[in-house]
Amino acid sequence: MNWIDKLLPPPMRGERSRSSVPEGLWIKCANCKEVLYRPDLESALMVCHGCGNHMKMNARARIDHLLDKEGRQEIGQEILPIDILRFKDSKKYAERLKQGHDDSGETDVLVSFYGTIDQHPVVVSCFEFDFMGGSMGAVVGERFARAVALAVEQKVGFICFAASGGARMQEGLISLMQMAKTNAALTRLERLRLPFISVLTNPTMGGVSASFAFMGDLVIAEPNALVGFAGQRVIANTVKGVLPEGFQRAEFVQQKGGVDIIVDRRQMKAQLRSILKMLTP
């Protein structure tokens, strides 16, 4: 121990003070570069107070904010993924599923609940992007269909928060079949004139955007959310032209009629509550 360490109290010693700070306590905003205190950021629903940048928010945090604490019922949590194709790329599919669980704490992408928003009953499904990039496979399709079925049974509205890179390649054609399956499930809501509200978060791409995400009776997007089908480079190579700046952002898509309204996450609950009251008994 040198003479400086002897004079300074433990909290002021560089090595010890650094180790006493919990990892992940501070987060830098990717947009304005401001360093934010995580507890304050979480209380603001992961929205930067400086520039309004909407950061990634996990599925259960959304549900906890949106639904009343009493009377919640999770839907389809017993449905688990199966490596039916014995798929392997740089890793085995089974290893990627385990990694997805470790990263997110979930058993698959879609988390669904029946509950109430300020005493108004509703079914809500949320995509967990930390599980394999929110990719849609057979479990997502089945959990989605069961959530819609419960909404039909209870005669309530259905809300889905999408956050996905698209279909899950490790399930091949099976993943693509979920595009038809999810849309077919929604026809049951339509027959009973029950609302489907689709909320697009950053990002909503690929097979999810090409199937149910834009089929809502009302399509809402969070500010500056990336929404589209293929990536910008793929589209540019296809059309052989210069693409407009920000053409896959929610604001541009709204101008072209693909999105109905853009809602700040901090006002989302109040907005959804008002919409449900108007569209359901």
N, C-alpha and C positions, 0 to 999 in steps of 0.2 A: 504493500500500500504506500503510495507516494504522499508527500506532505499536503497536497491539495485535497486528496481523499480524506485525510485526517481532519482537516479544517471544516470541510463542507458536510452538512447533515445528509443522511442517505437520500432523501427525495431530490437533492440537487445534483447528485452524481449522475453523469450522463447515462451510463450503462443501466443503472438501476431504475432511473426515471423512465427510460424508454420501455423497459420490460414491465413497468407497472401500468402502462396504458393498454387497455384491452384492444385486441386486434379488431379492425372494422368499426371502431368508434367514430371515425371521421370518414366522410365520403366526399369526393370531389365531383362537382357537377360537370358532366361531359360537355355541356353547352357554354356556360359562362365561367367555368373553372373555379367557381367559389367552393371553398371547403366548408362542408356542412356537418353539423353535429347529428349523428344518426338518430338519437331519440327524438330530437326536434323534427327531423325529416320524416320519421315514421308517423308522428302525430299530425303532420301535414300531408299524409297519404302519399309519401314519396314524391312530392312536388316541390321543386326548388323555389324557395321564397324570393330569390333574387331575380330569376328570369322566367319562372313558370314552367321550366322543363319537367315533363312528366317522365319520371324514371320507372324502371321495372318494379312491379308490385306483385307479390306472389298470390296465388289463388285464394288461399284461406284467409289472408289478410283482407282481400276484397270482400269476401263473404262475411267476415267478422264485422267489417264496417257497415255493410249493406243490410244484413238481416238482424232482426231482433234476437236477443240471446235466448229467449224462451221458445220452446216448441220446434226447434230445428230437427230435421230428419235427413241424414245423409242417404244418397241414392246410389246404388250400384257399386259401393266400395268393395264388394266381394268379387267383382269381375276383375280378373288379373290377366296380364299378357302371357301368351304362349309362343314359344319359338317353333312354330309349326313347319317352317321352311328350313330349319337348321342353318340359318343365314350367317355368313361370315364375310366381312370385308377386312379392314385392318384389325378388327376385333370381332369376336363372336357376339351375336345379338344378345345372348344371355348376359354377357359382360357389360354391354351397353345398358341393359335394363337395370342391372345392379348399380352401375354408375349413376343412372338417372335417379334411382331411389336415394343414393347417397347424397346427390346434389340437391334434391328437392324435399326429401322426406315423404314423397308420395309413391304410390304403387303404379300409377300411370298419369297421363296428362290431365284428364278431365276430372274435376271435382264438382259434384252436384248436390244441392240441398233443397229440400222443401222447407219453407219458413214464412216469415212475415216481414214486410217493410212498414214499420209504424202501424202494425196490426192489419196490414193489407196482405192477404196470402198470395204467395208467388213461388215459382220454382226457378232457381238460379243455377246455372252451370258456368264454371270458370276454367279456363285453360291455364295450366302451370307450365310456363315456358322453360323453367329450369329442368324439366324432365324431357330430355332429348329434343330440346328446341320446340316444345309444344307440338311435336309431329303427331298426325292423326293416324291411328291404327284401329284394329278391330275393337279394342277396349273402349276407345273414344266413341266409336259408332254405337256400341251397345249401351254404354252409360248415357249417351245423348238420347238414344231412343227410349230408354227407361225413364229418363227425366221428363221427356215430352209426354210419355204415357201417364205419368203421375199427374202432370198438369191437366191432361184431358180428364182423368178420373176425378180430380178435385175441382175441375172447371175454373182454373186460374190461369193467369198469364205466365209466359216463359221468357226468361232473359238469359242470354248467353254472352259472356265476355270472351272474345277470341284473342288468342296470342299464339301464333303458330308460324313455323317456316313452311308448312305444307304437309303432304302425305308422308308416311313413314316407309322409306325405301326397304327397310329390313323385312317388311311384310308383303312386298311385291304387289300383285294384283289385289290381294285382300285389302290392302290399305285404300286402293282406289275405289273399291266397292263401297266404302263408307261414305263416299260423296253422295251416292244414290240413296243409301240407307238413311242418312240424316235428313235429306230432303223429303223422302217418303214419309218419315215420321212427322214432319211438320204439316203435311196435308191433313192430319187428324186434327190439329189445332185449327186449321183454316175452316174445316167443315163445321166446327162449333163456334166459329167467329171469336176464338180466343187469341189474344195478341202474342206475337213473337217479336221481342225487341232484341236486336242484334247490336252489340257494342264492340266496335273494332278498336283494339289497342295496339301498341307498337311491339312487334310487327304482326300483321295479318296477311299472310301470303299463301301462294300455292293452292293446293287442293281445298284448303279451308275457305279461302276467299272465293274459289271457283264453285263452291257448293252452297252451303247454308248461310255463310257470313253476310252475303248481300241479299238474302231472301227475306229479311225481316220486314214486318209491317212498318217498322220504323228502324232505320239504320243510323246509329249514333257512332261517332268517332271521338276519341280523345285528341287533344291538340297535337298537331305535327306527327300523328301516328303514320307509320309506313304501311300502306295498304296497296295490294296489287296481286298479280299472279306470278309472272316471271320476274327475274332480276333485271335491273336497268341495262347491264351489259348485254344480256340475251336479247332484250327488246331492240336495243340499238343495232345489234348485228342483224336482226331480222328485218327491220324497216329500212336499214341503210340510210338513216337520217339523224339529224340533231334533235334530241328530245328536249322539251321544255324543262326549265329548272324546277325541281320539286314536283315533278308530274305524278309521283306516287305518294305524295303526302296528302293527309286528310283534307287540307284546305283546298288543294287543287282538285281532288276528286269530288268534293262538294260542289265546286263551281261547275263541274261537268254532270252533276246530277246523280252521282253514285252514292253520296252520303247525304242524309237529310239534315242533320244538325251536328255541330261539334260542341261538346260539353266538357268543361273543366272537371277533372276528377273530384275536386272538392265540392262541386255542386251536383255531382252525379246522383247521389241518393235522393235529394229533393226533387230533381228532375224526373227520375224514374217513378217516384211515389206519385207525382202529379199525373204522369202518363198512365199509370196503372189505374188510377181512380177514374180517368176519362174513358179508358178502353175496356174495363172489366166491370161487372156488376159489383 
